[in-house]
Amino acid sequence: MIRALLVGLGVIWVMTGVYIFVDPMGFYEAVPGLQLMGPFNIHFIRDIGLAFIASGGALAWGGFAEARALALAGIAWPFLHALFHIQIWSHRGFPFDSIFAFDLFAVIGPPAFALLAVLKLGRTQDSKR
């Protein structure tokens, strides 16, 4: 179950990265609050797409192979990205609005759940030895 969760989330992150890379303007216009962060920058947005592809690939592969270190490497960028969004939320005065709701379900929650799953994956592996 944990492996399937990690592989599934990794695949979602890869697909998200492909969408961001292929349609950066669509991504920029679709994400609540993103336009408040500054003007459209195709280079920066495509960099984010590539980060999602790399992170998702590492997470999916790590989950499939039950390789805890690889799965943790896959979580590193999304987890730091989530912390950054929490910091942005704090500067906005902690409003519970649509931007926060999107961040909670799309940016903050997934890497938090992935981290818990990877930690569980590690305990499962250790008990098999």
C-alpha positions as CSV (number, residue, x, y, z in Angstrom):
1,M,0.0,0.0,0.0
2,I,2.8,2.4,0.9
3,R,4.7,1.6,-2.3
4,A,1.6,2.2,-4.4
5,L,1.0,5.6,-2.6
6,L,4.6,6.7,-3.3
7,V,4.6,5.5,-6.9
8,G,1.2,7.1,-7.5
9,L,2.2,10.4,-6.0
10,G,5.5,10.3,-8.0
11,V,3.6,9.7,-11.2
12,I,1.3,12.6,-10.4
13,W,4.3,14.9,-9.8
14,V,5.8,13.8,-13.1
15,M,2.6,14.4,-14.9
16,T,2.3,17.8,-13.2
17,G,5.8,18.6,-14.3
18,V,5.1,17.7,-17.9
19,Y,2.0,19.8,-17.9
20,I,3.9,22.8,-16.4
21,F,6.7,22.3,-19.0
22,V,4.4,21.9,-22.0
23,D,1.8,24.6,-21.1
24,P,3.6,27.1,-18.8
25,M,1.0,29.9,-19.5
26,G,-1.9,27.5,-18.8
27,F,-0.3,26.6,-15.5
28,Y,0.4,30.3,-14.6
29,E,-3.2,31.2,-15.3
30,A,-4.7,28.1,-13.6
31,V,-3.0,28.2,-10.2
32,P,-4.8,30.4,-7.7
33,G,-2.6,33.2,-6.5
34,L,0.3,32.5,-8.8
35,Q,-0.2,35.8,-10.7
36,L,0.2,37.6,-7.4
37,M,3.8,36.3,-7.2
38,G,5.0,38.3,-10.2
39,P,4.8,38.4,-14.0
40,F,4.9,35.4,-16.2
41,N,8.4,34.0,-16.7
42,I,8.5,31.0,-19.0
43,H,12.1,30.1,-18.0
44,F,11.3,30.0,-14.3
45,I,8.0,28.2,-14.7
46,R,9.6,25.5,-16.9
47,D,12.4,25.1,-14.3
48,I,9.6,24.3,-11.8
49,G,8.2,21.7,-14.3
50,L,11.6,20.1,-14.5
51,A,11.9,20.0,-10.7
52,F,8.5,18.3,-10.5
53,I,9.6,15.7,-13.1
54,A,12.9,14.9,-11.3
55,S,11.3,14.8,-7.9
56,G,8.3,12.7,-9.1
57,G,10.6,10.3,-10.9
58,A,12.8,9.8,-7.8
59,L,9.8,9.3,-5.6
60,A,8.1,6.8,-7.9
61,W,11.3,4.9,-8.4
62,G,12.2,5.0,-4.7
63,G,8.7,3.8,-3.8
64,F,8.7,1.0,-6.4
65,A,12.2,-0.2,-5.4
66,E,11.5,0.4,-1.6
67,A,14.6,2.5,-1.7
68,R,14.1,4.9,1.2
69,A,17.0,7.3,0.4
70,L,15.8,7.7,-3.2
71,A,12.2,8.3,-2.1
72,L,13.5,10.9,0.4
73,A,15.5,12.6,-2.3
74,G,12.3,12.7,-4.4
75,I,10.5,14.5,-1.5
76,A,13.2,17.0,-0.8
77,W,12.1,19.7,-3.3
78,P,8.4,19.4,-2.9
79,F,8.8,19.5,0.9
80,L,10.9,22.6,0.8
81,H,8.5,24.1,-1.7
82,A,5.7,23.4,0.8
83,L,7.6,25.1,3.6
84,F,8.1,28.1,1.4
85,H,4.3,28.2,0.7
86,I,3.6,28.1,4.5
87,Q,6.0,31.1,4.9
88,I,4.2,33.0,2.1
89,W,0.9,32.2,3.8
90,S,2.2,33.6,7.1
91,H,3.2,36.8,5.3
92,R,-0.4,37.1,4.0
93,G,-1.7,37.1,7.6
94,F,-2.9,33.4,7.6
95,P,-6.1,33.9,5.6
96,F,-8.2,30.8,5.0
97,D,-9.0,31.6,1.4
98,S,-9.0,29.8,-1.9
99,I,-5.3,30.3,-2.3
100,F,-4.6,28.6,1.1
101,A,-7.0,25.8,0.2
102,F,-5.2,25.1,-3.0
103,D,-1.8,25.3,-1.3
104,L,-3.0,22.9,1.5
105,F,-4.3,20.3,-0.9
106,A,-1.9,20.6,-3.8
107,V,1.4,21.9,-2.4
108,I,1.6,21.3,1.4
109,G,-0.4,18.1,1.9
110,P,1.2,15.8,-0.7
111,P,4.8,16.1,0.4
112,A,3.8,15.8,4.1
113,F,1.9,12.6,3.4
114,A,4.8,11.3,1.2
115,L,7.2,12.0,4.1
116,L,5.1,10.0,6.5
117,A,4.8,7.2,4.0
118,V,8.6,7.1,3.3
119,L,9.2,7.0,7.1
120,K,6.8,4.0,7.3
121,L,8.5,2.4,4.3
122,G,11.8,2.6,6.2
123,R,10.3,0.8,9.2
124,T,8.8,-1.8,7.0
125,Q,12.2,-2.4,5.4
126,D,14.0,-2.6,8.7
127,S,11.5,-5.2,10.0
128,K,12.2,-7.4,7.0
129,R,16.0,-7.6,7.8
